[in-house]
Amino acid sequence: MIYFTENDIDRLIEDDVPAGDMTTSLLKLRGKHGRICLSARQEMTVCCTEEVSRMYHKAGLYVRYAVASGIRLAEGERILEAEGDAGALHLIWRTGSAMIEFASGIASRTSRLVTLAKTVNPSISVAGTRKHPPYLKKVALKGLLAGGGVPHRTGLSDTVLIFREHMLFTGGYENLKETIADVKKQQKERKVVVEAHTREQVMQCVRAGADAIQIDKMPPDLFLACVLASRDLVPDVCIIAAGGVNADNAAAYAKAGADVLVTSWMYYAQPADIHVEITPDSNTYLA
């Protein structure tokens, strides 16, 4: 579960209304009643309806209907409906629909990648990196989870992942066994993941006692050879495919024996297309 604080919700609203809604005020819409309905213009995996519902509540609107994040919708199906003061409807309209569009785009793309990989290897995990757009971590992670993915790293604080850039200061792959032993001595309950770029580096990681090896930017055929060689030595070593993983090659890496696919591809999805309908007492405005 990705938790959005009350401050997060307030900031999302405030960002679009730093000093009031000038147009709504000048048109004297406060006090008039209206409804808003969001629906899918395309097949999509919906996300962030819970946070948008909280925005609506904060503005004084009554949410009549909302689907949960992670639900797959067909074109035309409802996402969310609310009613209340017309001024409040316009206050939340764009911010709410934009959040669902961006989050649902990530969720839908993640779902596509998960389906492609799991069709070949049902036990594989699809993990999103921490290379999401700045300031969008919570939205990106919620979209990832809604689409069936998992976080690879939410930040630098939650995993031990040794890159070759770290090893520039620790003696390189040649000193990796000592490096891993020292890390495990200090942090006994954590698994140690090490990045590798060549077959030689992969085997050095295996022999050094890495719990998982993240193989970066290696073609699927060479990746397969590394998987087979690694598991000849350590059958349960976790092998991760990373770097350039996308819809075109996810199935190939899954077939080659990857336990995990690590990618940021889902974070750069086209936003989902949402239809917004605002209905006053006697007229209908389409957005």
C-alpha positions in Angstrom: 0.0 0.0 0.0 1.3 3.4 -0.9 0.1 6.0 1.6 -0.6 9.5 0.7 -0.7 11.8 3.7 -3.3 14.5 4.2 -0.6 17.0 3.4 0.0 15.2 0.0 -3.7 15.5 -0.8 -3.8 19.2 0.2 -0.7 20.0 -1.8 -2.2 18.4 -4.9 -5.2 20.6 -4.6 -3.3 23.7 -3.7 -0.9 23.3 -6.6 -3.7 24.0 -9.0 -5.5 26.6 -6.8 -2.8 28.7 -5.1 -5.1 31.7 -4.6 -8.6 30.6 -5.5 -10.5 29.8 -8.8 -10.9 33.1 -10.5 -13.2 31.9 -13.3 -15.6 30.0 -11.0 -15.7 33.0 -8.7 -16.5 35.5 -11.5 -19.2 33.2 -12.9 -20.7 32.9 -9.5 -20.9 29.1 -9.6 -20.8 28.6 -5.9 -24.1 27.3 -4.5 -25.2 25.6 -7.7 -25.4 21.9 -7.8 -23.8 19.6 -10.2 -22.4 16.1 -10.9 -19.1 14.8 -12.4 -18.6 11.4 -14.0 -15.2 10.0 -15.1 -15.2 7.1 -17.5 -12.6 5.1 -19.6 -12.1 6.1 -23.2 -10.0 3.0 -23.7 -9.2 -0.3 -22.0 -7.1 0.5 -19.0 -6.0 -0.5 -15.5 -7.2 2.2 -13.2 -5.2 3.8 -10.5 -5.3 6.5 -7.8 -9.1 6.7 -7.5 -8.7 6.5 -3.7 -6.6 9.6 -3.6 -8.9 11.5 -6.0 -11.9 10.5 -3.9 -10.1 12.0 -0.9 -9.6 15.3 -2.9 -13.3 15.3 -3.7 -14.2 14.8 -0.1 -11.9 17.6 1.0 -13.7 20.0 -1.4 -17.0 19.0 0.1 -18.2 16.7 -2.7 -20.1 13.5 -2.2 -18.5 10.5 -4.0 -21.3 8.2 -5.2 -19.1 5.6 -7.0 -15.4 4.8 -7.5 -13.7 1.7 -8.7 -10.6 0.5 -6.8 -7.1 0.8 -8.1 -5.9 -2.2 -10.0 -9.3 -2.9 -11.7 -9.2 -3.4 -15.4 -11.9 -1.4 -17.3 -13.2 -1.7 -20.8 -13.9 1.4 -22.9 -16.9 3.3 -21.6 -16.9 1.9 -18.1 -17.3 4.2 -15.2 -14.4 5.2 -13.0 -15.8 7.7 -10.5 -18.9 9.7 -9.9 -19.4 12.6 -7.5 -21.8 15.4 -6.8 -22.0 18.7 -5.0 -21.3 22.3 -5.3 -20.5 23.4 -8.9 -17.6 25.5 -7.7 -16.0 22.5 -5.9 -16.5 20.3 -9.0 -14.5 22.7 -11.1 -11.9 23.1 -8.3 -11.1 19.4 -8.4 -12.0 18.5 -12.0 -8.6 18.8 -13.7 -6.3 17.8 -10.9 -8.3 14.7 -10.1 -8.7 13.5 -13.7 -5.0 14.2 -14.5 -3.9 12.2 -11.5 -5.9 9.2 -12.5 -4.8 9.5 -16.1 -1.1 9.5 -15.3 -1.3 6.8 -12.7 -3.5 4.6 -14.8 -1.2 5.0 -17.8 1.6 3.5 -15.6 -0.7 0.8 -14.2 -1.8 -0.2 -17.7 1.7 -0.4 -19.1 2.9 -2.4 -16.1 0.0 -4.8 -16.5 1.0 -5.3 -20.2 4.6 -6.1 -19.2 3.5 -8.4 -16.4 1.2 -10.3 -18.8 3.9 -10.7 -21.4 6.5 -12.0 -18.9 4.1 -14.3 -16.9 2.7 -15.9 -20.0 6.2 -17.4 -20.5 7.2 -17.7 -16.8 4.3 -17.5 -14.3 6.7 -17.2 -11.3 8.6 -14.1 -12.6 8.4 -10.8 -10.9 8.3 -7.4 -12.8 10.0 -4.8 -10.7 10.0 -1.0 -11.2 13.2 0.9 -10.6 13.6 4.1 -8.6 14.2 6.0 -11.9 10.7 7.4 -11.9 10.1 11.1 -12.8 11.1 13.4 -9.9 8.4 14.2 -7.3 6.2 11.5 -8.7 7.4 8.6 -6.5 4.1 7.8 -4.8 2.0 8.0 -8.0 4.6 5.9 -9.9 4.8 3.3 -7.2 1.0 3.1 -6.8 0.6 2.7 -10.6 3.3 0.0 -10.6 1.5 -2.0 -7.9 -1.9 -1.5 -9.4 -0.6 -3.1 -12.6 0.8 -6.1 -10.9 4.4 -5.1 -10.5 6.5 -4.7 -7.4 9.1 -2.0 -6.4 12.7 -3.0 -7.1 13.9 -0.3 -4.7 11.8 2.5 -3.2 15.0 4.3 -2.5 18.6 3.9 -1.3 17.6 2.9 2.2 15.8 -0.4 1.7 18.2 -2.7 -0.2 21.9 -3.5 -0.7 22.7 -3.2 -4.3 26.4 -3.0 -5.2 27.1 -1.3 -8.6 30.4 -1.4 -10.4 30.7 2.3 -9.4 30.7 1.3 -5.8 33.4 -1.3 -6.5 35.7 1.4 -7.9 36.3 2.2 -4.2 36.3 -1.3 -2.8 38.8 -3.2 -4.9 36.6 -4.2 -7.9 35.1 -7.6 -8.8 38.4 -9.2 -7.8 37.8 -8.2 -4.2 34.1 -8.8 -4.3 34.1 -11.9 -2.0 35.6 -9.8 0.8 33.3 -6.9 0.1 30.2 -9.1 0.3 31.4 -10.9 3.5 32.0 -7.5 5.2 28.5 -6.3 4.2 26.8 -9.5 5.5 28.8 -9.3 8.7 27.3 -5.9 9.3 23.8 -6.5 7.9 23.0 -10.2 8.5 19.3 -10.1 7.6 19.7 -8.4 4.2 20.3 -10.1 0.8 23.2 -8.7 -1.2 22.5 -7.9 -4.9 25.5 -7.2 -7.2 25.4 -5.7 -10.7 27.3 -7.5 -13.5 27.8 -6.6 -17.2 29.7 -9.6 -18.6 29.7 -13.3 -18.2 33.0 -13.1 -16.3 31.6 -10.6 -13.9 28.4 -12.8 -13.4 30.6 -15.8 -12.4 32.7 -13.6 -10.1 29.5 -12.5 -8.4 28.3 -16.1 -8.0 31.6 -17.3 -6.6 31.7 -14.3 -4.2 28.4 -15.3 -2.6 26.0 -12.7 -4.0 22.4 -13.6 -3.2 21.2 -12.0 -6.5 22.9 -10.9 -9.6 21.5 -8.0 -11.6 22.7 -8.4 -15.2 22.7 -5.1 -17.0 22.0 -4.6 -20.7 22.8 -8.1 -21.8 21.1 -9.6 -24.9 18.7 -12.5 -24.0 20.9 -15.2 -25.7 23.9 -14.2 -23.7 21.8 -13.8 -20.6 20.6 -17.4 -21.0 24.2 -18.6 -21.1 24.9 -16.7 -17.8 21.8 -18.1 -16.2 22.8 -21.7 -17.0 26.4 -21.2 -15.9 25.4 -19.5 -12.6 22.9 -22.2 -11.6 25.4 -24.9 -12.3 27.3 -23.5 -9.4 24.5 -22.2 -7.2 21.1 -23.5 -8.2 19.0 -21.0 -6.2 20.9 -17.8 -7.0 18.5 -15.1 -8.1 19.1 -13.7 -11.6 17.8 -10.3 -12.5 17.5 -8.8 -16.0 17.9 -5.1 -16.1 18.7 -2.3 -18.5 16.4 -1.8 -21.5 13.7 -4.3 -20.5 10.5 -3.4 -22.3 7.5 -5.0 -24.0 9.6 -6.1 -27.0 12.0 -8.3 -25.0 10.3 -9.1 -21.7 9.1 -12.5 -22.9 12.6 -13.3 -24.2 14.2 -12.5 -20.8 11.5 -14.5 -19.0 12.1 -17.5 -21.3 15.9 -17.2 -20.7 15.3 -17.8 -17.0 15.2 -14.4 -15.4 13.7 -14.5 -11.9 13.0 -10.8 -12.0 12.7 -8.1 -14.7 13.8 -4.7 -13.5 12.8 -1.7 -15.6 11.6 1.9 -15.5 9.8 1.4 -18.8 6.3 1.5 -17.2 6.9 5.0 -15.7 7.0 6.7 -19.1 3.6 5.5 -20.3 1.2 7.6 -22.3 -1.5 8.8 -19.8 -4.7 6.9 -19.9 -7.5 8.6 -21.8 -10.4 9.6 -19.6 -13.8 11.1 -20.5 -15.1 13.7 -18.0 -18.7 14.7 -18.0 -20.0 17.5 -15.8 -23.7 17.9 -15.5 -25.5 20.9 -13.9 -29.3 21.0 -13.3 -30.3 21.5 -16.9 -27.2 21.5 -19.1 -24.2 19.1 -19.8 -20.7 20.2 -20.4 -18.3 17.7 -22.0 -14.5 17.6 -21.4 
